[in-house]
Amino acid sequence: MEMDQYLEIFIEEAKEHLQNCNENLLKLEENPDDLMIINEIFRSAHTLKGMSATMGYEDMANLTHALEGVLDALRNGKFSFSSELLDKIFEAMDELENMVESIISGGDGRADVSEIIEQLQMLADSSNPVMKMVNPERETSANSSAGKLTYDEFEWTVIKQSREQGYHVYEVTIVLQPDCLLKSARVYMVFDAMEKIGEIIKSEPSVEDLEAEQFDNEFTFTLITKEPDRHVKETILNISEIAEVRIHPLDRANEPVDEPADQEESKGQLQNNGSKTKSSPTSGSTTKASGQKKATNMQRTIRVNIDRLNSVMNLFEELVIDRGRLEQIATELNHPELTETVEKISRVTSNLQTNILNIRMVPIETVFNRFPKMIRQLARDLGKKIRLHIVGQDTELDRTVIDEIGDPLIHLLRNSADHGIEMPEERKALGKPEEGTILLKAYHSGNQVFIEIEDDGAGINRDKVIQKALQNGLITEEEKDHLTDQEVYDLIFSSGFSTADKVSDVSGRGVGLDVVKNTIESLGGSISVTSERNKGSKFLIQLPLTLSIISILLVQVQDEKYGIPLTSILETGMIHKTDIQYAHDQPVIDFRGKIVPLLSLKEIFHVPVTKEQDQDNLSIVIIRKGDKIAALIVDQFIGQQEVVLKSLGNYLTDVFAISGATILGDGQISLILDCNALIK
Amino acid sequence: MVQLVENKRVNVQEEEIVVFSLAGKEYGINVKYVTSIEKITFITRVPNTKPYIKGVMNLRGIIVPIIDLRTRFGLEETHYTEKSRILIISFEDITVGLIVDAANDVIKITESNVEAQPEVIGVEKQNYIQGVVHLQDRLIILLHLHKILNLSGEHDEHEA
């Protein structure tokens, strides 16, 4: 079967389910008794199994199947939750993630999973004796009447609570025609039809056996639905090759006795049927496990190709330009009704603009959500106790920035876990809690997004940094005593720097923070660090909301207008002709004690001269690239603007010192300078 | 009989071309490459590019580089008139505009109308010519877009 067309959907969904599992596993570690969470993980694992089996990724299906076994045992309380168990499950999740990665990169998603499956199965099997004790009549004859399935504590709670909410609970027995060929397919169709009207909470034989066709012609399941039994029957009989459908309402008679809620609203015919008698104290949270769960969990979203959004954006810009013209005409004509309408259009378009920009925004959660698991693993590897606290994961950023920011953040978090947080004994000695905390916080401010990574660890060791910087020749002996704390901290962003005493697997191989700094600066952002000895350090990252909208200073050179990105501008000013000096043939100026080369935009761009300029006083823009600076002569400053950065297309590539263009309010195009090309 | 069959086949391969004029001659470009025909609006000069690139213009929010065909063919530059047009061309995922003296019409041609280029056709380099269409009293020069856009590099290659 041709599966390629489903591959993309498969990958997206597999990723979502894996992420869901990871998140819930971490939650489970904190609330090991919450059946809801286990159930949620079970669901995702089960869906994954089905998906991977359909797509023909057998190893993946086998592994999820084993995982499901463990989860099922856990759900039924067959063994208690432990960190070792969680590690094993996480190991399986990692393996699954690797497989998905392999599939994404065009591989076949194969991996040797036999060892981990064996371990998982051992875990699941170790619970079996207990299971048999609780469910001694699991293999009851299929001919018995209502209540032939036995339910555990969890299932009874679900049944009870569903009934309280007005759902019907049926035991449905289906007999397939003897000559039915694809039995598992029929089972699937029945289950699919049932999931549309309600929820199946249990089946006999188990779903796994049914899928593997490990049954005769008959199977039974427990359905929770709002539909009357007549309707359920009709629905099932619509599926072909089904011989018979028997529906038995599951009534109170089958329930375990001492349920407090039961006694209050009892019909006076409470019976003890001798099954398990202890009711679960679980309240509220389990309610969700019933039919209504699905509706609330479903996110109403659609996936849209980013190209389509870009074309909406282009059309919108056209609209903005026409709006400008319209406003001008309205002012000229001075017609009150026209003015009023134009004002209204203006308001609507600015709302529209905000909305269109928002559509491209993605919550930073998509980046953050892989960190908790990573930190957990790191803490184990390092033998440290670390808690990751995330704040503001719903902060939104443009898609383009989101794609780039992941790696730098991983680096910084690893850095904090490795170099920042101390070993538990050390922390104890310092009077700090054994468990270190890393705070990852994102928030908006103006047109910027800030991300903070703060730890309560050792802080940056000034002496160590200076020693290292001396070793690597980053500073000289004379300089070292004059450096402020801040200047010392900034040294850690220099290339070839690592303060860890020993190189560990986790971070610190000498390449590191300088790469982080470069990445963030290439995104038009900045990074800084503050630190206090033994209190911790804080990295602050500042990023633009989007890469497509930038702030520029618009300048005029003769008849032409150019935009200079504000991120490249140090300051602007005026100089007199007499201030210009010459170093060989290169004109330079003295800028705050530094000799700075003076460049003329007019000469670099061969701008046609149409009018004479005042030659005595010159407007200059001081631009920078890293530490290097230069002064640009322009004719006039027009002002600061937020503009949409556009490329010149793929015909005009590599235009010297031009990074793109933007469309100004009057519809004209202004070129955006690439200051990096101007400073060598 | 054979002739008849062949004619039929040719008829199926009927093509439409956009005909425009430049320095008194008529030229044609396959209509499938022409996305639109625009009047000349403000063109922003892009510094340090080839002389025939006049700059970029704003085409409904998209930035399109503009080539002056007169300069490209080494013809004398003139002032743009009311009739001057920009043909927006989409060719091999590149979008450019070509400035021409006037856009005339769209005509149907068949393969049988197309002739190989004659020895001497005009002042422009013969390299840019794909063929010539002879239609009643009109002579239309079909342009070789790949060569005009100079997609193969600095030095134009010889015809294959």
Boltz contact constraints between the chains, C-beta under 6 A:
constraints:
  - contact:
      token1: [A, 314]
      token2: [B, 61]
      max_distance: 6.0
  - contact:
      token1: [A, 314]
      token2: [B, 62]
      max_distance: 6.0
  - contact:
      token1: [A, 317]
      token2: [B, 61]
      max_distance: 6.0
  - contact:
      token1: [A, 318]
      token2: [B, 60]
      max_distance: 6.0
  - contact:
      token1: [A, 318]
      token2: [B, 61]
      max_distance: 6.0
  - contact:
      token1: [A, 605]
      token2: [B, 47]
      max_distance: 6.0
  - contact:
      token1: [A, 606]
      token2: [B, 47]
      max_distance: 6.0
  - contact:
      token1: [A, 646]
      token2: [B, 63]
      max_distance: 6.0
  - contact:
      token1: [A, 648]
      token2: [B, 63]
      max_distance: 6.0
  - contact:
      token1: [A, 650]
      token2: [B, 94]
      max_distance: 6.0
  - contact:
      token1: [A, 651]
      token2: [B, 65]
      max_distance: 6.0
  - contact:
      token1: [A, 651]
      token2: [B, 94]
      max_distance: 6.0
  - contact:
      token1: [A, 651]
      token2: [B, 96]
      max_distance: 6.0
  - contact:
      token1: [A, 652]
      token2: [B, 65]
      max_distance: 6.0
  - contact:
      token1: [A, 655]
      token2: [B, 46]
      max_distance: 6.0
  - contact:
      token1: [A, 656]
      token2: [B, 48]
      max_distance: 6.0
  - contact:
      token1: [A, 661]
      token2: [B, 63]
      max_distance: 6.0
  - contact:
      token1: [A, 663]
      token2: [B, 58]
      max_distance: 6.0
  - contact:
      token1: [A, 667]
      token2: [B, 58]
      max_distance: 6.0
  - contact:
      token1: [A, 668]
      token2: [B, 42]
      max_distance: 6.0
  - contact:
      token1: [A, 669]
      token2: [B, 44]
      max_distance: 6.0
  - contact:
      token1: [A, 669]
      token2: [B, 56]
      max_distance: 6.0
  - contact:
      token1: [A, 669]
      token2: [B, 58]
      max_distance: 6.0
